[in-house]
Amino acid sequence: MLVSRMDITEKLHGYVRFVGKDYINLLYSYAKPLKGKRAVMINSTKDGGGVAELLMSVVPCFEELGIATSWLELKAPYEFFSVTKAFHNALQGESIDSLESKIHAYENFYRELVEEFNRPIIETLNSLSSSDFVIIHDPQPLALVNYRKKDGSKWLWRNHIDTTKPNKELWQFVYNLASRYDLIITSKKNFIQGDSSKYKVIHPSIDPLTDKNRDMSTDEIMLKFEQYSIPIDKPIVLQVSRFDKWKDPMGVIEAYHKVREKGVNCSLVMLGHFASDDPEGPALYEQMMDYKSKHACGDDIYLISSHDPLLVNALQRTARVVLQKSLREGFALTVSEALWKCTPVIATDIGGIPLQIQHNKNGYLVECYDIDENGQPISSEERDNHISKVAHYICKLVSDSKMAEEMGEHGKEHVRNNFLITRKLKDYLELFNSLTS
């Protein structure tokens, strides 16, 4: 049964102008058989990181569609997150020292400490019934499957990590846990490891109504630039990402340096923040600050540590070009965020990035150089060529504002058709219905 405009709740009605009323009606029709069911989302942080941002939008939408949805955060000591950060890196292909002891520490947390730190989660899992869905995000809470009972609930593990070439020993440990779920959800077909029938591919999405993506007035944008003392007298090259070595921040600065050597005048803004479950970020930020200070054009490089969605929005709208120069990547929604604001993107051709960038149409894809198990380039010449190509594309877009504008327009339509939250809601509703039919 279709719903009238008055029946559409406020948040979902806000998406009508992006995808049309019929699409919102379709979501309600898919949700109708799920009325009264419950979804439990569990991840390891509500502060920082793409997963938290996704859940901030998905949870209220499920609620409005009639699915009672709770979002719980796994709590743990600092040492636990040091282990899971090493897991994250190793799942992306990095070598991992003392794997056996790290696995022991991970398991020991779940044997001895998880209940002490996470009473609300344990109580929720103990209260499940056959009408419930449990969606566990990433490796940190993966072993909560040990608390799964024969209550008929459906368990899904949502892996947001690029597992194209995972560390084999660690992956075996992770997969032994993941295979106890009804399904593994991943962002791209290439990330599937093991029995493909255990997987469902669902691409991430952006929410056009959040502060990070909503429309901004010129006055709002200028206030943000004044607040953070960012000049706009030159075209801006921008990268927005966590301070993480896999985002290759040093490579970004090197590419910018080559652009300046070519005589192209622009500034570089690198905006990031620290996720509470990532202990490596602050040290990398200090390393970046030291690296910037050694460059002749360092005064035009702005390194900003802030979790300010409106600043992200203002920068992505104002930048001439956005970079996403990751070495490994689950999806990189920062690409779709920038494209949605009509800004072209230059990025490496890894993870979910090629799904978002149409080369020569809404941005440029640059082949990523090969890296070893420590994330270091196997060939310095190959890396130099990669950096030079990124710099070449930056020069093209900074020097040709008309071309950048045309690419940006194509980018917005590509995101509208493929990477808005409404499409992801539809994917989840279809999946829930298939699991209960």
TARA-V597726 format. One record per run of one state. SS is the DSSP state (h for helix, s for strand, l for the rest). FROM is the first residue (numbers start at 1). LEN is the number of residues. Records with the same first field share a line. If there is no record, write none. Layout:
SS: FROM-LEN / FROM-LEN
This chain:
l: 1-4 / 8-2 / 15-1 / 20-1 / 35-3 / 44-6 / 65-3 / 74-4 / 92-7 / 118-1 / 127-5 / 138-4 / 148-6 / 159-9 / 179-4 / 187-2 / 192-4 / 202-4 / 207-11 / 228-7 / 241-4 / 248-1 / 262-4 / 273-8 / 294-4 / 306-3 / 319-2 / 325-8 / 341-4 / 349-4 / 357-2 / 360-3 / 367-4 / 372-5 / 378-2 / 400-1 / 419-1 / 437-1
h: 5-3 / 10-5 / 16-4 / 21-14 / 50-15 / 78-14 / 99-19 / 119-8 / 142-6 / 168-11 / 189-3 / 196-3 / 218-10 / 245-3 / 249-13 / 281-13 / 298-3 / 309-10 / 333-8 / 353-4 / 380-20 / 401-18 / 421-16
s: 38-6 / 68-6 / 132-6 / 154-5 / 183-4 / 199-3 / 206-1 / 235-6 / 266-7 / 301-5 / 321-4 / 345-4 / 359-1 / 363-4 / 371-1 / 377-1 / 420-1
